[in-house]
Amino acid sequence: MARPRPRPHPDHLTQPELGRHRPRATPLNVFTRTDSLTYLQGRVGGMDDEQADTLAADLGDLPLALAQAAGVIANGGVSLGLYHQLLATNTTRILERGGAPGYPAPVAATVTIAVDRLTDEHPDAIALLRLVALLGPEPIRNAWLESVRPRLTTIPGDSDDPMWLHEALSPLSRYGLARTEPESFQIHRLTQAVLRDQSLPDQSAAIRRDATALLSAANPGDPQSPGNWPGWAALTPHLTAQHLAPTEQPELRPTLLDAAHYLIRSGQTRTARDLTATAHAAWATDLGEDHPDTLTSAQFLGHATADLGEHAEARRIIEDTLTRRRRTLGDDHPHTLQSANDLANVLDNLGEHTESHRIIEDTLTRRRRTLGDDHPHTLQSAHNLAASLHHLGEHTESRRILEDTLTRQRRTLGDDHLDTLQSAHSIAASLHSLGEHTESVRMDQETLARLRRILGDDHPDTLQSAHNLAVTLHDLGEHTEARRIIEDTLTRQRRTLGDDHPHTLQSAHNLAVTLHSLRQYAAAAQLLDDVRNRLRRTLGDDHPDTVDATHSLAKALIAVGKPFAAQRLLAPQKQKKSRSRRKRR
């Protein structure tokens, strides 16, 4: 007995990448004609094969158009013959306007017919539809609308009615204009495009104000807290919907900046840079380069650029931001000190450890005086001072500062706060440098388990922790396990950070050293040659990471019987001292 074929569903609500909301002119996926007939006859009772075939042909087998046509015919009291007339009239009108850029004419026609049928009976539903046409095509949470309803001026009806959203969404769902879930709903991007094209100029400003109020009120809270990240993940695509022109809405500036902070802390670095670059360019022009919001966007732009491994460009952005903040806010303002902190970090990544250390000490002194010893920003600077001492080889003092910082962070922030876990991670690095490898492994394993639970396997902080665990396991002689971990880490970093990111190249370097320890000398030499070439191109010949890779490659070349090649490689490095053959971060 043949198994029944599942009824086709018009999968017209796909999940695009964040920020890509412009409707495309390329052909849409279509049903087969058989699936079109099955779908239409399942939704509209009494429709025979010939009628379904004719309607499917008129609609080009487009799933979205089929869903909206079935909704109108089944629920709107429109006969099939009348629908054919309406479809022909609307399609002709759309085509006479010069085509249908961004969407097929049958889709525009079915949207128009459905909206016309609903306008008189459910004006609240159509008003809601026009409002969310300015947002992204991703799901829209019901709670956002319910909380802001009294502020929405374009939606008619009783704003205190607790059932208003349900009553507005129900006809939209029946007519194929929305897909509803228990806690959210979704409008297809083509439906949104048609509605935006058809909106009247005198309505646009009010609708834009309502959309702005909606997104502003939907702010999920502290963007640094992973507990709030699901809310930010849902909201951010709508904040970046360009049809709303979000950077032009003053009310949205705080929410946009929080969204950028969320993207940075959650490891979505490229999206963070795109958002902050757009915001900074717009606000520098509209508000001026010294406006506080412009400078905050520049701060996050510098941070995101550094996280992408583009440290020289990040330095330029951060130094300019620091100069402007010192001039407009003073040396001790928290925002100025944050920029000083960011500059110290990028200098450290550029290998300028002495100057970085000087700035960190000054910033910590100012933060202790203005904010107190236990403020999160003060503890951030204390952590950075310890990290700087670690890079300068003062491991005992680094450990002492880190242990005090970790104690304070656990008391004030909690064990699972990202700053707390960063300090635990850094203590493990100090223990490793002091030769206490067993305790270092224990702390690394505990920190890694927490980071995986909180951030997931692919977050940069998680991968950094896994990298360090592999280094310590290698130094304990557990080369096979170290190789397993570092290979997995490197694969994830290449996918999420790119082949040339400094963290990716450090993991590749450490994998090569592990291969060398496993006597796979040729594989180690080949990998190190690639790492060294990439480091020379991205960081320069004199960067400490490049020098380390050169020394490691020379050892591998000697191991494969090429001592003269190793000698030629090291000749320019005679005055340069490699810090260590294995590097933790």
C-alpha positions as CSV (number, residue, x, y, z in Angstrom):
1,M,0.0,0.0,0.0
2,A,1.4,3.4,-1.0
3,R,2.1,5.9,1.8
4,P,0.0,9.0,1.6
5,R,1.9,12.0,0.2
6,P,2.2,14.8,2.8
7,R,0.2,17.9,2.0
8,P,2.5,20.6,0.6
9,H,3.0,23.7,2.7
10,P,3.7,27.1,1.1
11,D,7.1,27.6,2.8
12,H,7.0,31.3,2.1
13,L,8.5,32.5,5.4
14,T,12.2,31.6,5.2
15,Q,14.9,32.8,7.6
16,P,17.3,35.1,5.7
17,E,20.7,36.3,7.0
18,L,20.6,39.2,9.5
19,G,20.3,42.5,7.7
20,R,19.5,41.2,4.2
21,H,15.9,42.4,3.9
22,R,15.7,43.8,0.4
23,P,13.3,41.7,-1.8
24,R,15.1,40.0,-4.6
25,A,14.1,40.1,-8.3
26,T,15.3,36.5,-8.8
27,P,12.7,33.7,-9.3
28,L,11.1,32.2,-6.2
29,N,10.9,28.6,-5.5
30,V,7.7,27.2,-6.9
31,F,5.5,24.2,-6.3
32,T,5.1,21.5,-8.9
33,R,1.7,21.7,-10.5
34,T,0.6,18.5,-8.7
35,D,1.6,20.1,-5.3
36,S,-0.3,23.3,-6.2
37,L,-3.5,21.3,-6.9
38,T,-3.1,19.3,-3.7
39,Y,-2.6,22.5,-1.7
40,L,-5.5,24.5,-3.2
41,Q,-8.0,21.6,-3.0
42,G,-7.0,21.0,0.6
43,R,-7.7,24.6,1.5
44,V,-10.7,25.4,-0.7
45,G,-13.5,22.9,-0.5
46,G,-15.3,21.9,-3.8
47,M,-12.5,23.0,-6.1
48,D,-12.1,20.5,-8.9
49,D,-8.9,19.7,-10.8
50,E,-9.5,22.0,-13.7
51,Q,-10.4,25.0,-11.5
52,A,-7.3,24.4,-9.3
53,D,-5.1,24.0,-12.4
54,T,-6.3,27.2,-13.9
55,L,-5.7,29.2,-10.7
56,A,-2.3,27.6,-10.1
57,A,-1.3,28.6,-13.7
58,D,-2.5,32.2,-13.2
59,L,-0.4,32.4,-9.9
60,G,2.7,30.8,-11.4
61,D,2.6,28.0,-8.8
62,L,4.1,30.6,-6.3
63,P,3.5,29.3,-2.8
64,L,2.9,32.7,-1.2
65,A,0.4,33.6,-3.9
66,L,-1.4,30.3,-3.6
67,A,-1.7,30.7,0.2
68,Q,-3.1,34.2,-0.1
69,A,-5.5,33.2,-2.9
70,A,-6.8,30.2,-0.9
71,G,-7.2,32.4,2.2
72,V,-9.4,34.9,0.3
73,I,-11.5,32.3,-1.5
74,A,-12.0,30.1,1.5
75,N,-12.6,32.9,4.1
76,G,-13.6,36.0,2.2
77,G,-16.8,35.0,0.6
78,V,-15.3,35.4,-2.9
79,S,-16.3,33.0,-5.7
80,L,-13.6,31.5,-7.8
81,G,-14.8,33.3,-10.9
82,L,-14.8,36.7,-9.1
83,Y,-11.3,36.0,-7.8
84,H,-10.1,35.4,-11.3
85,Q,-11.5,38.7,-12.4
86,L,-9.9,40.5,-9.4
87,L,-6.6,38.8,-10.0
88,A,-6.6,39.8,-13.7
89,T,-7.5,43.4,-12.9
90,N,-4.9,43.8,-10.2
91,T,-2.1,42.1,-12.1
92,T,-2.8,44.3,-15.1
93,R,-2.7,47.4,-13.0
94,I,0.6,46.4,-11.4
95,L,2.2,45.7,-14.7
96,E,1.0,48.9,-16.1
97,R,2.8,50.7,-13.3
98,G,6.1,49.6,-14.9
99,G,6.4,46.0,-13.7
100,A,6.8,44.6,-10.3
101,P,10.4,45.2,-9.1
102,G,11.4,42.9,-6.3
103,Y,8.4,40.6,-6.5
104,P,6.3,38.8,-9.2
105,A,3.1,40.5,-10.3
106,P,0.9,37.6,-9.2
107,V,2.2,38.0,-5.6
108,A,1.4,41.7,-5.7
109,A,-2.0,41.1,-7.0
110,T,-2.9,38.5,-4.4
111,V,-1.7,40.8,-1.6
112,T,-3.8,43.6,-3.0
113,I,-6.9,41.5,-3.2
114,A,-6.5,40.1,0.3
115,V,-5.9,43.6,1.7
116,D,-8.9,45.1,-0.1
117,R,-11.1,42.3,1.2
118,L,-10.0,42.9,4.8
119,T,-9.8,46.7,4.9
120,D,-13.5,47.4,5.7
121,E,-14.1,44.5,8.0
122,H,-10.7,44.4,9.9
123,P,-9.1,47.9,9.7
124,D,-7.0,47.0,12.8
125,A,-5.5,44.0,11.1
126,I,-4.5,46.0,8.0
127,A,-3.1,48.8,10.2
128,L,-1.0,46.2,12.0
129,L,0.1,44.7,8.7
130,R,1.3,48.1,7.3
131,L,3.1,48.8,10.6
132,V,5.2,45.6,10.5
133,A,5.9,46.0,6.8
134,L,8.7,48.4,7.9
135,L,10.3,45.7,10.1
136,G,12.4,42.7,9.0
137,P,10.8,39.4,7.7
138,E,11.9,37.5,10.8
139,P,9.4,36.6,13.5
140,I,7.8,39.4,15.5
141,R,7.1,38.7,19.2
142,N,3.6,39.3,20.3
143,A,4.8,40.7,23.6
144,W,6.5,43.6,21.9
145,L,3.1,44.8,20.5
146,E,1.2,44.1,23.6
147,S,3.5,46.1,25.8
148,V,3.5,49.2,23.5
149,R,-0.1,49.2,22.3
150,P,-1.2,52.4,24.1
151,R,1.6,54.3,22.2
152,L,0.6,53.1,18.7
153,T,-1.4,55.8,17.0
154,T,-2.1,54.1,13.6
155,I,-3.9,51.1,14.9
156,P,-7.7,51.7,15.5
157,G,-9.7,50.2,18.3
158,D,-9.6,49.9,22.1
159,S,-5.9,50.0,23.1
160,D,-6.9,48.4,26.5
161,D,-8.5,45.4,24.9
162,P,-6.3,42.4,25.9
163,M,-7.6,40.5,22.9
164,W,-6.8,43.1,20.3
165,L,-3.7,41.4,18.9
166,H,-5.4,38.0,18.6
167,E,-8.3,39.6,16.8
168,A,-6.0,41.5,14.4
169,L,-3.8,38.5,13.6
170,S,-6.6,35.9,13.1
171,P,-7.9,37.4,9.8
172,L,-4.3,37.9,8.6
173,S,-3.6,34.3,9.2
174,R,-6.8,33.1,7.5
175,Y,-6.1,35.2,4.4
176,G,-2.5,34.0,4.1
177,L,-1.0,37.3,5.0
178,A,0.7,36.2,8.2
179,R,2.0,33.0,9.7
180,T,1.1,32.9,13.4
181,E,2.7,31.0,16.3
182,P,1.6,31.0,20.0
183,E,4.0,33.8,20.9
184,S,5.0,35.4,17.6
185,F,4.0,36.0,14.0
186,Q,5.7,36.5,10.7
187,I,5.1,38.4,7.5
188,H,6.8,37.4,4.2
189,R,9.3,39.9,2.8
190,L,7.4,40.1,-0.5
191,T,4.1,40.9,1.3
192,Q,6.0,43.6,3.2
193,A,7.4,45.0,-0.1
194,V,4.0,45.2,-1.7
195,L,2.5,47.0,1.3
196,R,5.4,49.5,1.4
197,D,4.9,50.3,-2.3
198,Q,1.2,50.8,-1.7
199,S,1.4,52.9,1.5
200,L,0.1,56.5,1.2
201,P,2.6,59.3,1.8
202,D,0.3,60.9,4.5
203,Q,0.4,57.6,6.4
204,S,4.1,56.9,6.2
205,A,5.4,59.3,8.8
206,A,2.9,58.1,11.5
207,I,3.6,54.4,10.7
208,R,7.3,55.1,11.0
209,R,6.8,56.7,14.4
210,D,4.8,53.7,15.6
211,A,7.5,51.2,14.3
212,T,10.2,53.2,16.1
213,A,8.2,53.2,19.3
214,L,7.7,49.5,19.0
215,L,11.4,48.7,18.6
216,S,12.5,51.1,21.2
217,A,10.1,49.6,23.8
218,A,11.2,46.1,22.9
219,N,14.8,46.5,24.3
220,P,15.5,43.2,26.1
221,G,17.8,44.7,28.7
222,D,21.6,44.4,29.5
223,P,23.3,43.4,26.3
224,Q,26.2,41.9,28.2
225,S,24.0,39.3,29.9
226,P,23.7,36.0,28.0
227,G,20.3,35.5,29.6
228,N,19.1,38.5,27.5
229,W,20.7,37.3,24.2
230,P,17.7,35.4,22.9
231,G,15.7,38.6,23.1
232,W,18.4,40.5,21.3
233,A,18.7,37.8,18.7
234,A,15.0,38.3,18.0
235,L,15.1,42.1,18.0
236,T,18.3,42.9,16.1
237,P,17.1,41.9,12.6
238,H,14.3,44.3,12.9
239,L,16.6,47.1,14.1
240,T,18.7,46.7,11.0
241,A,15.7,46.7,8.6
242,Q,16.7,49.5,6.3
243,H,13.2,50.4,5.2
244,L,12.8,51.9,8.7
245,A,16.0,54.0,8.3
246,P,16.8,53.2,11.9
247,T,19.9,55.4,12.2
248,E,17.7,58.4,11.4
249,Q,15.4,57.8,14.3
250,P,16.7,59.5,17.5
251,E,14.5,57.3,19.7
252,L,16.3,54.2,18.4
253,R,19.9,55.3,19.0
254,P,20.2,53.8,22.6
255,T,18.7,50.5,21.4
256,L,20.9,50.4,18.3
257,L,24.0,50.9,20.5
258,D,22.8,48.2,22.9
259,A,22.3,45.9,19.9
260,A,25.9,46.6,18.8
261,H,27.2,45.7,22.3
262,Y,25.2,42.5,22.2
263,L,26.6,41.5,18.8
264,I,30.1,42.1,20.1
265,R,29.7,40.2,23.4
266,S,27.9,37.3,21.7
267,G,30.7,36.9,19.1
268,Q,28.8,38.2,16.0
269,T,31.7,40.4,15.1
270,R,31.2,41.0,11.4
271,T,27.5,42.0,11.9
272,A,28.6,44.2,14.8
273,R,31.1,46.0,12.6
274,D,28.6,46.4,9.8
275,L,26.0,47.9,12.2
276,T,28.5,50.3,14.0
277,A,30.1,51.4,10.7
278,T,26.7,52.3,9.3
279,A,25.6,54.1,12.5
280,H,28.9,55.9,12.9
281,A,28.9,57.2,9.3
282,A,25.3,58.4,9.6
283,W,25.7,60.0,13.1
284,A,29.0,61.7,12.3
285,T,27.2,63.5,9.5
286,D,23.9,64.2,11.2
287,L,25.1,64.8,14.8
288,G,28.7,65.6,14.5
289,E,31.9,63.6,15.2
290,D,32.0,64.6,18.8
291,H,28.4,63.7,19.7
292,P,28.3,61.2,22.6
293,D,26.3,58.7,20.5
294,T,28.7,59.1,17.5
295,L,31.6,58.4,19.9
296,T,29.9,55.4,21.4
297,S,29.3,53.9,18.0
298,A,33.0,54.6,17.2
299,Q,34.0,52.8,20.4
300,F,32.0,49.7,19.4
301,L,33.4,50.0,15.8
302,G,36.9,49.9,17.2
303,H,36.1,47.0,19.4
304,A,34.5,45.0,16.6
305,T,37.4,45.8,14.2
306,A,39.9,44.6,16.8
307,D,37.9,41.4,17.4
308,L,38.2,40.7,13.6
309,G,42.0,40.8,14.0
310,E,42.4,44.1,12.2
311,H,44.4,45.7,14.9
312,A,46.1,48.5,13.0
313,E,42.8,49.9,11.8
314,A,41.2,49.3,15.2
315,R,44.1,51.4,16.7
316,R,43.3,54.3,14.4
317,I,39.6,54.3,15.3
318,I,40.2,53.9,19.1
319,E,42.9,56.6,19.3
320,D,40.7,59.1,17.5
321,T,37.8,58.2,19.8
322,L,40.0,58.6,22.9
323,T,41.3,62.0,21.7
324,R,37.8,63.3,21.2
325,R,36.5,62.0,24.5
326,R,39.4,63.5,26.4
327,R,38.7,66.8,24.8
328,T,34.9,66.8,25.3
329,L,34.5,64.7,28.5
330,G,37.8,64.9,30.4
331,D,40.4,62.4,31.4
332,D,38.4,60.8,34.2
333,H,35.1,60.3,32.5
334,P,34.0,56.6,32.4
335,H,33.7,56.7,28.6
336,T,37.2,58.2,28.3
337,L,38.6,55.5,30.5
338,Q,36.9,52.8,28.4
339,S,38.5,54.2,25.3
340,A,41.9,54.2,27.1
341,N,41.3,50.6,28.1
342,D,40.5,49.7,24.5
343,L,43.6,51.4,23.3
344,A,45.8,49.4,25.8
345,N,44.2,46.2,24.5
346,V,44.9,46.9,20.9
347,L,48.5,48.0,21.6
348,D,49.0,44.7,23.4
349,N,47.7,42.8,20.4
350,L,50.1,44.8,18.2
351,G,53.0,43.6,20.5
352,E,53.6,47.1,22.1
353,H,53.5,45.6,25.6
354,T,55.4,48.4,27.4
355,E,53.1,51.2,26.2
356,S,50.1,49.1,26.8
357,H,51.2,48.4,30.3
358,R,51.6,52.2,31.0
359,I,48.1,53.0,29.8
360,I,46.6,50.1,31.8
361,E,48.2,51.3,35.1
362,D,47.0,54.8,34.6
363,T,43.5,53.7,33.7
364,L,43.3,51.4,36.7
365,T,44.4,54.2,39.0
366,R,41.8,56.6,37.7
367,R,39.0,53.9,37.8
368,R,39.8,53.0,41.4
369,R,39.7,56.7,42.4
370,T,36.5,57.5,40.5
371,L,34.5,54.2,40.6
372,G,35.9,52.2,43.5
373,D,37.7,48.9,43.9
374,D,34.8,46.6,43.1
375,H,33.2,48.4,40.1
376,P,33.1,46.1,37.0
377,H,35.2,48.6,35.0
378,T,37.8,48.7,37.8
379,L,38.0,45.0,37.9
380,Q,38.3,44.9,34.1
381,S,41.4,47.1,34.3
382,A,42.8,45.0,37.2
383,H,42.4,42.0,35.0
384,N,44.1,43.7,32.1
385,L,47.0,44.8,34.3
386,A,47.5,41.2,35.3
387,A,47.4,40.1,31.7
388,S,50.0,42.8,30.8
389,L,52.3,41.6,33.6
390,H,51.9,38.1,32.3
391,H,53.0,39.2,28.8
392,L,56.0,40.9,30.4
393,G,57.0,37.7,32.2
394,E,55.9,38.7,35.8
395,H,53.8,35.7,36.3
396,T,53.8,35.6,40.2
397,E,52.5,39.2,40.4
398,S,50.0,38.6,37.6
399,R,48.6,35.6,39.5
400,R,48.3,37.6,42.7
401,I,46.3,40.4,41.0
402,L,44.1,37.9,39.2
403,E,43.2,35.9,42.3
404,D,42.1,39.1,44.0
405,T,40.2,40.2,40.9
406,L,38.5,36.8,40.6
407,T,37.4,36.8,44.3
408,R,35.8,40.3,43.8
409,Q,34.1,39.3,40.6
410,R,32.7,36.1,42.0
411,R,31.3,38.2,44.9
412,T,29.9,41.1,42.8
413,L,29.1,39.5,39.4
414,G,28.7,35.8,40.1
415,D,30.5,32.7,39.0
416,D,29.1,32.6,35.5
417,H,29.6,36.2,34.5
418,L,31.7,36.5,31.4
419,D,34.2,38.8,33.1
420,T,34.5,36.3,36.0
421,L,35.2,33.5,33.6
422,Q,37.8,35.5,31.7
423,S,39.7,36.0,35.0
424,A,39.5,32.3,35.8
425,H,40.8,31.6,32.3
426,S,43.7,34.0,32.9
427,I,44.6,32.5,36.2
428,A,44.9,29.1,34.5
429,A,47.3,30.8,32.0
430,S,49.4,32.1,34.9
431,L,49.4,28.7,36.6
432,H,50.6,27.2,33.3
433,S,53.5,29.7,33.1
434,L,54.5,28.9,36.7
435,G,54.7,25.2,35.9
436,E,51.5,24.2,37.8
437,H,50.1,22.4,34.9
438,T,47.8,20.0,36.7
439,E,45.9,22.8,38.5
440,S,46.0,24.8,35.2
441,V,44.2,21.9,33.4
442,R,41.6,21.7,36.2
443,M,40.7,25.4,35.9
444,D,40.8,25.3,32.1
445,Q,38.4,22.3,32.0
446,E,36.0,24.0,34.5
447,T,36.0,27.3,32.7
448,L,35.6,25.6,29.3
449,A,32.6,23.6,30.6
450,R,30.9,26.8,31.8
451,L,31.6,28.7,28.6
452,R,30.2,25.9,26.5
453,R,27.1,25.9,28.6
454,I,26.6,29.7,28.5
455,L,28.0,30.7,25.1
456,G,28.0,27.5,23.0
457,D,30.9,25.7,21.3
458,D,31.7,28.3,18.6
459,H,31.9,31.5,20.6
460,P,35.3,33.1,20.4
461,D,35.7,33.0,24.2
462,T,34.9,29.2,24.2
463,L,37.4,28.6,21.5
464,Q,40.0,30.6,23.3
465,S,39.5,28.5,26.4
466,A,39.7,25.2,24.4
467,H,42.9,26.5,22.8
468,N,44.5,27.0,26.1
469,L,43.4,23.6,27.5
470,A,45.1,22.0,24.5
471,V,48.3,23.9,25.1
472,T,48.5,22.8,28.8
473,L,47.7,19.2,27.9
474,H,50.5,19.2,25.4
475,D,52.9,20.4,28.0
476,L,51.8,17.6,30.3
477,G,52.7,15.2,27.5
478,E,49.1,14.3,26.5
479,H,49.8,15.0,22.8
480,T,47.1,12.9,21.3
481,E,44.3,14.6,23.3
482,A,45.9,18.0,22.8
483,R,45.8,17.3,19.0
484,R,42.1,16.3,19.1
485,I,41.1,19.5,20.9
486,I,43.2,21.9,18.9
487,E,42.1,20.4,15.6
488,D,38.5,20.8,16.5
489,T,39.2,24.4,17.8
490,L,41.0,25.3,14.6
491,T,38.2,24.0,12.4
492,R,35.7,26.1,14.3
493,Q,37.9,29.2,14.2
494,R,38.5,28.9,10.5
495,R,34.7,28.7,10.0
496,T,33.8,31.5,12.4
497,L,36.8,33.9,12.4
498,G,38.5,33.2,9.0
499,D,41.8,31.7,8.0
500,D,43.8,34.9,8.7
501,H,42.5,35.9,12.1
502,P,45.3,36.0,14.8
503,H,43.5,33.5,17.0
504,T,43.1,31.1,14.1
505,L,46.8,31.4,13.3
506,Q,47.8,30.8,16.9
507,S,45.8,27.6,17.0
508,A,47.3,26.5,13.6
509,H,50.7,27.3,15.1
510,N,50.0,25.2,18.2
511,L,48.6,22.3,16.1
512,A,51.8,22.3,14.2
513,V,53.9,22.1,17.4
514,T,51.7,19.2,18.6
515,L,52.3,17.5,15.2
516,H,56.0,18.0,15.7
517,S,55.8,16.4,19.2
518,L,54.0,13.4,17.6
519,R,57.0,13.2,15.1
520,Q,54.8,14.2,12.1
521,Y,57.6,16.6,11.1
522,A,56.6,17.1,7.4
523,A,53.0,18.0,8.3
524,A,54.2,20.4,11.0
525,A,56.6,22.1,8.6
526,Q,53.9,22.5,5.9
527,L,51.4,24.0,8.3
528,L,54.0,26.3,9.9
529,D,55.1,27.6,6.5
530,D,51.5,28.6,5.8
531,V,51.0,30.2,9.2
532,R,54.2,32.2,8.9
533,N,53.3,33.5,5.5
534,R,49.9,34.6,6.7
535,L,51.4,36.3,9.8
536,R,53.9,38.1,7.8
537,R,51.2,39.5,5.5
538,T,48.7,40.4,8.3
539,L,51.0,41.4,11.2
540,G,54.4,42.0,9.7
541,D,57.8,40.3,10.1
542,D,58.6,41.8,13.5
543,H,55.4,40.9,15.3
544,P,56.1,38.5,18.2
545,D,53.7,35.9,16.7
546,T,55.6,36.0,13.4
547,V,58.9,35.6,15.2
548,D,57.6,32.6,17.1
549,A,56.3,31.0,14.0
550,T,59.7,31.5,12.2
551,H,61.5,29.8,15.1
552,S,59.0,26.9,15.1
553,L,59.3,26.5,11.4
554,A,63.1,26.4,11.6
555,K,62.9,23.5,14.2
556,A,60.6,21.6,11.9
557,L,62.9,22.1,8.9
558,I,65.8,20.7,10.9
559,A,63.7,17.7,11.9
560,V,62.9,16.9,8.3
561,G,66.6,17.2,7.4
562,K,66.8,20.7,6.0
563,P,69.2,22.5,8.3
564,F,70.5,24.9,5.7
565,A,66.9,26.1,4.9
566,A,66.4,26.6,8.7
567,Q,69.6,28.6,8.9
568,R,68.6,30.8,6.0
569,L,65.2,31.3,7.6
570,L,66.7,32.4,11.0
571,A,69.4,34.7,9.5
572,P,67.2,37.8,9.6
573,Q,66.0,36.8,13.1
574,K,69.4,36.8,14.8
575,Q,68.5,39.9,16.9
576,K,65.0,38.8,17.6
577,K,64.2,36.6,20.6
578,S,61.3,34.2,20.5
579,R,59.1,34.5,23.6
580,S,58.2,30.8,23.8
581,R,57.5,27.9,21.5
582,R,53.9,27.5,22.8
583,K,51.6,30.4,23.4
584,R,48.5,30.5,25.6
585,R,46.0,33.4,25.3
